């Protein structure tokens, strides 16, 4: 796992935690809701967090797929083509 992946997951978790807490405060102070709504709210926030985390992990990072030797060869061939 790369540093940017870990940063994304930690940032996402903190962000979604803040959203969950704000939702709980709103439901506790201003909205009259059933107790089951708190459980549903937590499940929705957890599902969204998990979904975004999985989606981010499935995105292909092109930089990790390139071979440095292949890149060097491509640069060399391109320089030859430019000279001719």
MARKOL-90813 format. One record per residue: x, y negated, z of N, C-alpha, C, CB in turn. Coordinates in steps of 0.1 Angstrom, whole numbers, plus 5000, padded with zeros to 4 digits. Last residue first. Glycine has a CB too. Example, Ala and Ser with C-alpha at 12.3 -4.5 7.8 and 13.67 -1.06 7.14 Angstrom:
2
512850225071513750115071512950005079514150065057;513250575078512350455078513250335078511350455090;
//
This chain:
84
516648844631516548874617515448804611516249024615;516348754657517548724650517448744635518748804655;513948874665514048724664515248684656514048664678;514649144667513649094657513748944654512249144661;516349134689516849174675515949134664517049324675;514649064709515748974705516249004692516848974716;512949284709512449164705513449054701511549104716;514749474719514249494706513649364701513149604705;515149374745516249384736515849394721517049514740;512549384756513249254754514449264744513749204768;512249664756511349574748511949444745509949564754;514149744774514249784760513449694751513749934759;513149624797514449584792514649624778515549644801;510749774799510749624797512049574792510449554810;511750024804510950004792510949854789509550064794;512949984829513750024818513049994805514250174819;510649924845511649824843512649854831512549804855;507449994835508750054838509749954835508950184830;504349904850505349884840506749944845505549734836;502549924871502550024861503650014850501250024854;502549704887503149824893503249934882502349874904;501349514872502749494875503349624880502949384884;498549574871499449604859500949594862499049504848;496649734892497649624892498549654881498349614906;493249794890494549834886495449714886494549904872;491149834917491549744906492949784903491449594911;490649974940490450044927490949964915489050094925;490749804961491849904960491749974946491650004971;488549644957489849584956490949694954490149494968;486549834962486549774949487949714947485549664948;487049884989487249994980487349934966486050094980;486349635000487749695002487949804992487849745016;483749604993484749514987486149564989484649374994;482649825008482549814993483549724987481149774990;483249745034483749865029483749865014483049985034;481649505035483149505038483749625032483449495053;479149615031479649515022481249505023479049375024;478849775054478849835040479449735030477349865036;479049585075480049695074480049755060479749805084;476649435069477949375069479149475067478249285082;474749645072474849565060476249505058473749465058;475149715099475349815088475549745075474149915088;474449475112475749525114476049625102475949595127;471749465105472649355101474049405102472449235111;470749695117470649685103471649575098469249655098;471049615144471749735139471849735124471049865143;469449395145470849375148471649495143471049365163;466949515140467549425130468949395133466749285130;466149645163466649725152467349635141465549805146;465049435179466349485182466949575171466249575195;463449185157463449315165464849355168462649425157;463848835162463948955154463849075163465248965146;463548505160462948615168462948735159461548575174;466248285156465248375150464848485159465948435137;467948145173466948075166465848165159467547995155;469748305189469248175193468048125186470448085192;470148555176469948545190469348415195471248575197;470548505149469448595153469148585168469748735149;472848335151471548285146470348375150471648285130;474548525162474248405170472948345165475448295169;474748715142474248755155473848625163475348835162;475848555121474448615120473848655133474548735110;478348505133477448395130475948445128477848315117;479348765133479148695146478148575144480448645151;479448825105478648905114478348825127479349035117;481248625097479948625092478948705101479948685077;483548715111482948585114481548575109483848475108;483848965099483648955113483048825117484948985121;484548885073483248955075482848955090483349095069;487048765079485948685072484648755075486148675057;488448985088488248865097487048785092489548785097;488349155066487849195079487549085088488849295085;489748995047488349035045487649075058488249155034;492248985058491548865056490048895054492048795044;492949265058492849185070492049065069494349155075;492849305030491949385039491849315052492549525041;494749125020493449115015492449185025493249175001;497049225032496649085035495149065031497448985027;497249475020497049465035496549325039498349495042;497749384994496549464997496249465012496749614993;500149254996498949174992497649254995499049134977;501849465002501649355012500349275009502849265013;500549784992501449664990500949565000501249604976;500850125000500050005000500949885000499050005012;
//
